[in-house]
Amino acid sequence: MNELEKRQFEEMARISKALAHATRLYILHKLDEQEYCVKELTELIGADISTVSKHLTILKNAGIINDEKRGNCVYYRLICRCVLEMFSCMTGVIETNKSRMNDL
């Protein structure tokens, strides 16, 4: 593996780590529908604001979402929609595994 390939795969691993949490996947699912402020996401998720803020920071640092302050609220939006394609891929893996397990 050359240096460029190594950096690319390291970056992919960093992004994958940002996606490796059920709450963060749920946040992306919701942000696909519309922008949300932290307070709204906190209510949807049912967690405290500091926890939701940490999840949002991880997604933002990975370059998947961004934020915009409006008055007293910070709104988040999905900026890299292609990440949602992974949802259908993961669903395909789940279905394949179900079928394989049923065959056993």
C-alpha distance (Angstrom), angle and dihedral (degrees) to the residues before:
residue distance angle dihedral
M1 . . .
N2 3.80 . .
E3 3.81 124.4 .
L4 3.82 94.9 -98.6
E5 3.80 91.9 50.6
K6 3.78 90.2 47.4
R7 3.82 92.0 53.4
Q8 3.81 91.8 46.5
F9 3.80 92.8 52.0
E10 3.79 91.8 44.7
E11 3.81 89.3 53.5
M12 3.81 90.7 48.3
A13 3.81 89.3 51.2
R14 3.82 90.5 50.4
I15 3.81 91.1 51.8
S16 3.81 91.0 45.2
K17 3.80 89.8 53.8
A18 3.80 89.3 53.2
L19 3.80 88.7 55.3
A20 3.80 94.8 44.6
H21 3.79 97.9 98.5
A22 3.81 129.4 79.7
T23 3.81 93.3 -136.2
R24 3.80 92.3 52.9
L25 3.80 90.6 49.7
Y26 3.80 88.9 50.7
I27 3.82 90.2 50.3
L28 3.80 90.1 53.5
H29 3.79 90.1 48.4
K30 3.82 90.3 53.1
L31 3.82 93.9 43.7
D32 3.79 88.3 54.8
E33 3.81 86.5 65.4
Q34 3.82 97.5 47.7
E35 3.79 145.9 -43.9
Y36 3.78 116.2 -67.7
C37 3.77 134.3 -168.2
V38 3.79 120.4 -131.4
K39 3.80 92.4 -104.4
E40 3.82 92.2 54.4
L41 3.80 92.5 47.4
T42 3.79 90.3 48.3
E43 3.81 90.0 55.4
L44 3.82 92.7 46.3
I45 3.79 93.3 49.0
G46 3.79 97.3 39.4
A47 3.80 94.7 -135.1
D48 3.78 132.4 116.9
I49 3.78 119.2 -85.2
S50 3.81 95.0 -111.7
T51 3.81 91.5 56.7
V52 3.80 92.9 48.0
S53 3.80 90.5 46.3
K54 3.82 90.1 54.0
H55 3.81 90.8 51.9
L56 3.79 90.6 48.7
T57 3.80 91.9 49.6
I58 3.80 91.2 52.7
L59 3.81 91.5 51.1
K60 3.80 91.5 45.4
N61 3.82 92.8 49.4
A62 3.81 88.7 51.5
G63 3.82 89.3 56.6
I64 3.80 94.9 -117.4
I65 3.82 99.2 113.2
N66 3.78 136.5 18.7
D67 3.76 135.2 -159.0
E68 3.77 139.3 -137.2
K69 3.78 125.9 -163.8
R70 3.80 113.7 -134.3
G71 3.76 114.2 177.8
N72 3.79 108.4 -51.9
C73 3.79 95.4 -18.5
V74 3.80 132.9 77.6
Y75 3.81 113.6 -144.1
Y76 3.78 123.1 -154.7
R77 3.78 128.7 -154.6
L78 3.77 136.3 179.6
I79 3.81 110.7 -107.2
C80 3.79 100.1 172.9
R81 3.80 104.6 52.9
C82 3.80 94.3 172.3
V83 3.80 88.3 77.4
L84 3.80 87.0 74.1
E85 3.80 89.5 66.6
M86 3.79 85.7 72.3
F87 3.82 88.9 65.5
S88 3.80 92.1 64.8
C89 3.80 90.3 43.7
M90 3.82 91.2 52.2
T91 3.80 90.4 47.1
G92 3.80 88.1 52.7
V93 3.79 90.8 52.8
I94 3.82 90.4 49.3
E95 3.81 91.4 50.8
T96 3.81 92.1 46.4
N97 3.78 90.6 51.5
K98 3.81 91.5 48.6
S99 3.79 91.0 51.8
R100 3.79 92.0 47.0
M101 3.80 92.1 49.4
N102 3.81 91.0 48.7
D103 3.81 89.5 53.0
L104 3.80 90.5 56.2
